[in-house]
Amino acid sequence: ELTTANITYTQSAFDINFDASGVAGADSAYWTFGDGNTGNGLNPTNTYSGSGNFQVDVTVYNACGDQADTTFFVTICVQPHTHNNANHSSNN
């Protein structure tokens, strides 16, 4: 029996690497990333175009045709870079 308990992800700015390889017996997966993009495979990457909360749906499959699915949310919150060009003067 498949379980989705071991699905993880890592985030770097707008890029999220999803990982379902820890699901015992799973040999494929189908993902919807919540931004209109989809992916296949146990280790897809999605690049989000901006900040927000996104509902990710994933279905994992095994060689026997069993499937399991789960839904979770990812939050993208990338702060814009600001440059501080203030002039500092000292009165010596």
C-alpha positions as CSV (number, residue, x, y, z in Angstrom):
1,E,0.0,0.0,0.0
2,L,1.3,3.4,-1.0
3,T,1.5,6.2,1.5
4,T,2.3,9.9,0.9
5,A,3.8,10.6,4.3
6,N,7.4,10.9,2.9
7,I,6.8,13.6,0.3
8,T,9.1,16.5,0.9
9,Y,10.3,19.7,-0.8
10,T,13.1,22.2,-0.6
11,Q,12.8,25.8,-1.5
12,S,15.3,28.3,-2.9
13,A,13.6,31.7,-3.7
14,F,11.0,30.9,-6.4
15,D,12.3,27.4,-7.1
16,I,10.9,24.4,-5.3
17,N,12.3,20.9,-5.7
18,F,9.7,18.4,-4.8
19,D,10.7,14.8,-3.7
20,A,8.5,11.8,-3.6
21,S,11.4,9.3,-3.9
22,G,10.9,8.5,-0.2
23,V,7.5,6.9,-0.9
24,A,8.1,3.2,-0.6
25,G,7.2,1.4,-3.8
26,A,6.4,4.5,-5.8
27,D,7.8,4.5,-9.3
28,S,6.0,7.5,-10.8
29,A,4.1,10.6,-9.7
30,Y,1.9,13.3,-11.3
31,W,2.0,16.8,-9.8
32,T,-0.1,20.0,-10.1
33,F,1.8,22.9,-8.6
34,G,-1.0,25.3,-8.0
35,D,0.2,27.9,-10.5
36,G,-1.1,26.3,-13.6
37,N,2.0,24.2,-14.1
38,T,2.2,20.4,-13.8
39,G,5.0,17.9,-13.6
40,N,5.8,14.2,-13.8
41,G,8.4,12.0,-12.0
42,L,9.4,11.6,-8.4
43,N,11.7,14.7,-8.3
44,P,10.2,17.6,-10.3
45,T,11.2,21.2,-9.9
46,N,8.8,24.1,-10.3
47,T,9.7,27.8,-10.6
48,Y,6.9,30.0,-9.3
49,S,6.5,33.5,-10.9
50,G,5.8,35.3,-7.7
51,S,4.9,35.2,-4.0
52,G,1.8,33.5,-2.8
53,N,0.2,30.4,-1.3
54,F,0.0,27.5,-3.7
55,Q,-2.0,24.3,-3.4
56,V,0.1,21.3,-4.6
57,D,-1.6,18.1,-5.5
58,V,0.4,14.9,-6.1
59,T,-0.6,11.4,-7.0
60,V,2.0,8.6,-6.7
61,Y,1.8,5.3,-8.5
62,N,3.5,1.9,-8.2
63,A,4.1,-0.9,-10.6
64,C,0.9,-2.7,-9.5
65,G,-1.2,0.3,-10.5
66,D,-1.9,1.4,-6.9
67,Q,-2.1,5.1,-6.3
68,A,-2.2,7.5,-3.4
69,D,-2.7,11.2,-3.4
70,T,-2.2,14.1,-1.1
71,T,-2.6,17.9,-1.1
72,F,-0.5,20.4,0.7
73,F,0.3,24.1,0.5
74,V,3.6,25.8,-0.2
75,T,4.2,29.5,0.5
76,I,6.5,31.6,-1.7
77,C,7.4,34.8,0.0
78,V,10.5,36.5,-1.5
79,Q,11.3,39.9,-0.2
80,P,12.4,42.4,-2.9
81,H,16.0,43.5,-2.6
82,T,16.4,47.2,-1.6
83,H,19.6,49.1,-1.9
84,N,20.5,51.6,0.7
85,N,22.3,54.4,-1.0
86,A,22.2,56.9,1.9
87,N,25.0,59.2,2.2
88,H,26.7,59.2,5.5
89,S,28.7,62.2,6.6
90,S,30.7,62.7,9.7
91,N,31.6,66.0,11.2
92,N,35.2,65.6,12.4
